[in-house]
């Protein structure tokens, strides 16, 4: 029943994003806290962004630094791009699944603790 399978596959391949990217999912840090860190590196050169993250005293900084290093490695090894020409084209953090935990309170009650997670994506491009 499928029609034009080859044409659709060719169109998908032509529209495929050729920029280097890396994604990490289910990081146990709230996306709200991660967004503070990723705002520091958006639009910067890749090497400058790594230096900024190295000296940022936030809990999300080591996670984003490792993710950026992975995206740089993907650009060099998979796409053959030069490390010196790379910059952070896009970086965003979306909300992941929320783990719900219960905390015992007085008189047999319970409070809900929401342990939030996030999905972080870094996209690099050449200048």
Backbone as numpy.savetxt, mean C-alpha at the origin, in Angstrom:
# Nx Ny Nz CAx CAy CAz Cx Cy Cz
-20.70 -19.90 -25.13 -21.50 -18.69 -25.13 -20.66 -17.42 -25.13
-19.41 -17.54 -24.68 -18.56 -16.35 -24.65 -18.19 -15.95 -26.07
-18.26 -14.67 -26.34 -17.91 -14.18 -27.67 -16.75 -13.21 -27.58
-15.97 -13.12 -28.63 -14.86 -12.20 -28.75 -13.85 -12.35 -27.61
-13.54 -13.58 -27.24 -12.63 -13.83 -26.12 -11.25 -13.26 -26.40
-10.74 -13.51 -27.60 -9.39 -13.03 -27.94 -9.33 -11.50 -27.98
-10.38 -10.87 -28.51 -10.39 -9.41 -28.59 -10.46 -8.79 -27.20
-11.26 -9.38 -26.33 -11.37 -8.87 -24.96 -10.06 -9.03 -24.20
-9.40 -10.17 -24.40 -8.12 -10.40 -23.73 -7.07 -9.41 -24.23
-7.07 -9.13 -25.54 -6.12 -8.17 -26.09 -6.39 -6.77 -25.56
-7.66 -6.40 -25.42 -8.00 -5.09 -24.90 -7.58 -4.96 -23.43
-7.77 -6.02 -22.65 -7.35 -6.01 -21.25 -5.83 -5.84 -21.15
-5.10 -6.54 -22.00 -3.65 -6.47 -21.99 -3.16 -5.08 -22.39
-3.85 -4.44 -23.35 -3.46 -3.11 -23.79 -3.71 -2.06 -22.71
-4.76 -2.23 -21.92 -5.11 -1.27 -20.88 -4.43 -1.56 -19.55
-3.62 -2.61 -19.49 -2.98 -3.00 -18.25 -2.00 -1.91 -17.81
-2.01 -1.60 -16.55 -1.13 -0.57 -16.00 0.31 -1.09 -15.97
1.22 -0.37 -16.60 2.61 -0.81 -16.69 3.48 -0.23 -15.58
2.88 0.48 -14.66 3.67 1.05 -13.57 3.95 -0.01 -12.51
5.08 0.13 -11.85 5.45 -0.81 -10.78 4.61 -0.52 -9.55
4.17 -1.57 -8.87 3.38 -1.38 -7.66 3.63 -2.51 -6.68
3.24 -2.27 -5.44 3.30 -3.28 -4.39 2.14 -3.03 -3.44
1.59 -4.10 -2.90 0.44 -4.01 -2.00 0.67 -4.89 -0.79
0.27 -4.40 0.35 0.27 -5.22 1.56 -1.15 -5.16 2.14
-1.63 -6.31 2.58 -3.01 -6.38 3.06 -3.05 -6.82 4.52
-4.11 -6.44 5.19 -4.39 -6.83 6.57 -3.29 -6.42 7.54
-2.77 -5.21 7.37 -1.79 -4.68 8.31 -2.53 -4.26 9.57
-2.00 -4.64 10.72 -2.72 -4.38 11.97 -2.51 -2.95 12.49
-2.69 -1.98 11.61 -2.66 -0.57 11.97 -3.86 0.08 11.29
-4.51 0.96 11.98 -5.67 1.64 11.42 -5.26 2.45 10.19
-6.13 2.46 9.17 -5.81 3.19 7.95 -5.71 4.68 8.21
-6.38 5.15 9.22 -6.30 6.56 9.60 -4.89 6.93 10.06
-4.23 6.03 10.78 -2.87 6.27 11.24 -1.86 6.11 10.10
-2.15 5.21 9.17 -1.25 4.99 8.03 -1.29 6.19 7.10
-2.44 6.82 6.93 -2.58 7.95 6.01 -1.71 9.13 6.42
-1.45 9.29 7.71 -0.57 10.36 8.18 0.84 10.15 7.62
1.29 8.90 7.60 2.64 8.58 7.12 2.72 8.65 5.60
1.72 8.12 4.91 1.82 8.07 3.44 1.67 9.46 2.81
1.05 10.39 3.52 0.96 11.76 3.01 2.34 12.41 2.93
3.30 11.93 3.73 4.64 12.51 3.73 5.42 12.17 2.46
5.11 11.04 1.82 5.93 10.57 0.70 5.26 10.71 -0.66
4.02 11.09 -0.71 3.30 11.17 -1.99 3.95 12.20 -2.91
4.32 11.76 -4.13 4.91 12.65 -5.12 6.42 12.81 -5.00
7.04 12.23 -3.99 8.49 12.37 -3.79 9.26 11.35 -4.63
10.56 11.60 -4.83 11.43 10.61 -5.46 11.52 9.40 -4.53
11.72 8.22 -5.10 11.71 6.98 -4.32 12.80 6.98 -3.25
13.99 7.43 -3.60 15.10 7.45 -2.63 14.82 8.43 -1.50
14.26 9.59 -1.83 13.92 10.58 -0.80 12.82 10.05 0.12
11.86 9.34 -0.46 10.76 8.78 0.33 11.28 7.74 1.31
12.24 6.91 0.87 12.84 5.93 1.79 13.55 6.62 2.95
14.26 7.72 2.67 14.96 8.45 3.73 13.97 9.09 4.70
12.87 9.61 4.18 11.84 10.21 5.04 11.25 9.16 5.96
10.92 7.99 5.40 10.29 6.93 6.20 11.24 6.37 7.25
12.53 6.34 6.94 13.51 5.80 7.88 13.53 6.60 9.18
13.31 7.90 9.09 13.40 8.76 10.27 12.05 9.27 10.76
10.97 8.65 10.32 9.63 9.03 10.79 9.27 8.18 12.00
9.00 8.80 13.15 8.72 8.04 14.37 7.25 7.64 14.53
6.71 6.96 13.56 5.33 6.48 13.63 5.34 4.97 13.48
4.33 4.31 14.00 4.27 2.84 13.95 4.11 2.33 12.51
3.50 3.12 11.65 3.26 2.69 10.27 4.47 2.89 9.38
5.46 3.66 9.81 6.61 4.00 8.96 7.42 2.78 8.53
7.76 1.82 9.43 8.52 0.65 8.97 7.75 -0.21 7.97
6.45 -0.30 8.13 5.62 -1.09 7.22 5.61 -0.46 5.83
5.42 0.86 5.77 5.38 1.56 4.49 6.77 1.57 3.85
7.82 1.65 4.68 9.19 1.63 4.16 9.48 0.29 3.48
9.09 -0.80 4.11 9.29 -2.13 3.53 8.48 -2.29 2.24
7.27 -1.76 2.23 6.41 -1.83 1.04 7.01 -1.02 -0.11
7.55 0.16 0.19 8.17 0.99 -0.84 9.42 0.30 -1.40
10.20 -0.33 -0.53 11.38 -1.07 -1.00 10.97 -2.21 -1.91
9.86 -2.86 -1.60 9.35 -3.93 -2.45 8.91 -3.41 -3.81
8.24 -2.26 -3.83 7.81 -1.67 -5.09 9.01 -1.26 -5.95
10.06 -0.76 -5.31 11.28 -0.39 -6.05 11.92 -1.63 -6.65
11.98 -2.71 -5.87 12.53 -3.97 -6.37 11.71 -4.51 -7.52
10.39 -4.39 -7.44 9.52 -4.83 -8.53 9.81 -4.03 -9.81
10.03 -2.73 -9.66 10.31 -1.88 -10.81 11.64 -2.25 -11.46
12.65 -2.52 -10.64 13.96 -2.86 -11.19 13.99 -4.24 -11.82
13.48 -5.24 -11.10 13.61 -6.63 -11.53 12.57 -7.05 -12.57
11.34 -6.62 -12.41 10.28 -7.08 -13.31 10.11 -6.20 -14.53
10.31 -4.90 -14.36 10.05 -3.96 -15.46 11.31 -3.33 -16.02
12.47 -3.58 -15.40 13.73 -3.06 -15.90 13.87 -1.55 -15.84
13.26 -0.93 -14.84 13.33 0.53 -14.72 14.52 0.94 -13.86
14.99 2.16 -14.06 16.13 2.68 -13.32 15.67 3.22 -11.97
16.36 2.84 -10.91 15.99 3.22 -9.54 16.03 4.73 -9.34
16.96 5.41 -10.01 17.13 6.85 -9.81 16.01 7.68 -10.42
15.29 7.14 -11.39 14.23 7.88 -12.07 12.85 7.64 -11.47
12.74 6.80 -10.46 11.43 6.45 -9.91 10.93 7.50 -8.92
9.62 7.71 -8.95 8.98 8.55 -7.94 7.65 7.90 -7.53
7.13 8.32 -6.39 5.89 7.76 -5.85 4.73 8.43 -6.56
4.14 7.72 -7.52 3.04 8.29 -8.30 1.74 8.25 -7.50
1.46 7.12 -6.86 0.25 6.96 -6.05 0.61 6.19 -4.80
-0.02 6.54 -3.72 0.07 5.74 -2.50 -1.24 5.96 -1.74
-1.87 4.87 -1.34 -3.14 5.00 -0.64 -3.32 3.85 0.35
-4.14 4.10 1.36 -4.44 3.10 2.38 -5.95 2.98 2.50
-6.44 1.78 2.29 -7.87 1.51 2.42 -8.12 0.73 3.70
-9.34 0.81 4.16 -9.72 0.10 5.37 -9.83 -1.40 5.09
-9.25 -2.20 5.96 -9.33 -3.65 5.84 -10.41 -4.19 6.77
-10.42 -5.50 6.96 -11.40 -6.08 7.88 -11.13 -5.65 9.32
-12.18 -5.52 10.10 -12.05 -5.13 11.50 -12.28 -6.36 12.38
-11.30 -6.63 13.25 -11.44 -7.74 14.19 -12.18 -7.23 15.42
-13.15 -8.01 15.86 -13.94 -7.60 17.02 -13.57 -8.46 18.21
-13.20 -7.81 19.30 -12.83 -8.50 20.54 -13.70 -7.96 21.65
-13.89 -8.76 22.70 -14.74 -8.36 23.81 -13.93 -8.19 25.07
-14.33 -7.20 25.87 -13.65 -6.85 27.09 -14.66 -6.93 28.22
-14.36 -7.71 29.23 -15.30 -7.91 30.33 -15.44 -6.64 31.16
-16.67 -6.29 31.49 -16.96 -5.12 32.33 -17.75 -5.60 33.55
-18.09 -4.68 34.41 -18.78 -5.06 35.63 -20.22 -5.48 35.35
-20.79 -6.21 36.28 -22.18 -6.67 36.23 -22.45 -7.56 35.02
-21.47 -8.32 34.60 -21.66 -9.28 33.52 -21.79 -8.69 32.14
-21.41 -7.45 31.98 -21.50 -6.82 30.67 -20.19 -7.00 29.89
-20.23 -6.58 28.63 -19.02 -6.66 27.80 -18.98 -5.45 26.88
-17.78 -4.94 26.66 -17.56 -3.87 25.70 -16.85 -4.45 24.48
-17.12 -3.88 23.32 -16.49 -4.34 22.09 -15.23 -3.52 21.83
-14.14 -4.21 21.52 -12.90 -3.55 21.10 -12.77 -3.82 19.60
-12.62 -2.75 18.81 -12.47 -2.89 17.37 -10.99 -2.78 17.02
-10.43 -3.86 16.50 -9.03 -3.87 16.08 -9.02 -3.69 14.57
-8.69 -2.50 14.14 -8.81 -2.14 12.73 -7.56 -2.53 11.96
-7.76 -2.86 10.68 -6.66 -3.21 9.80 -6.73 -2.35 8.54
-5.68 -2.42 7.72 -5.67 -1.62 6.51 -4.95 -2.35 5.38
-5.27 -1.95 4.16 -4.60 -2.41 2.95 -3.86 -1.20 2.38
-2.55 -1.34 2.16 -1.73 -0.23 1.68 -1.19 -0.56 0.30
-1.23 0.40 -0.61 -0.73 0.21 -1.98 0.20 1.37 -2.35
1.33 1.02 -2.97 2.29 2.01 -3.47 2.46 1.78 -4.96
2.33 2.84 -5.78 2.53 2.76 -7.22 3.65 3.72 -7.58
4.67 3.18 -8.28 5.81 3.99 -8.71 5.76 4.22 -10.21
6.33 5.33 -10.65 6.41 5.63 -12.07 7.75 6.30 -12.34
8.16 6.33 -13.61 9.41 6.97 -14.00 9.16 8.40 -14.43
10.12 9.27 -14.11 10.02 10.67 -14.56 10.50 10.78 -15.98
